Amino acid sequence: MRKLKILFAGLSFCALVTTVSCKKTTNNTTVKQDSVFYSPWMALSMQGFIDNNGDTVYLQDFVTKHLDPSLLTKSLVIGYLGYPNPSGNDTIAQNSSEFSPTFQQIFLTDTVEVSSLNYDFSTVNSGYYYRYVIVPGNVLSTTSIRNYSEADLKKISYPDLTRALNTPAQGTAAKITN
């Protein structure tokens, strides 16, 4: 009987730890160990610089606490450009790879760096917003897109991603931050 009580206590503790470590939030601005993270739609406010070739390069950094070295090597991070739908309150999202090579993104520890050659995607000029989605590897491996190539995953549309993850398209409605 004593062994059964010890076993039950141990299983209860494991269940508690598992529940706490899997906690997800509803405000889509926090990510926990096995949660998909959707950044808010962020206004692009790029700064222009002239490079050595006389081209204008536009840059903007987004500082984030959600990108750490281990996450960058074990997760999928995808960027999207969005603009408000003129006929409604929704945001039209397009994978940022659709704007390549003009628009580029680099995911670094604690920073997402976006750049554009000769085109300013800033909200004031073009009306574009930016968001990124972090999908932990253990979540990705349990979805319908687990067999996609890395190249295909980096080009996945926003609706296809949210459908595959079985998560609502959080924050697509014009909840845009400046």
Secondary structure, 3 states (H helix, E strand, C coil): CHHHHHHHHHHHHHHHHHHHHCCCCCCCCCCCCCCCEECCEEECCCEEEECCCCCEEEEEEEECCCCCHHHHHHEEEEEEEEEECCCCCEEEEEEHHHHCCCEEEEEECCEEEEEEECCCCCCCCCCCEEEEEEEEHHHHCCCCCCCCCHHHHCCCCHHHHHHHCCCCCCCCECCEEC
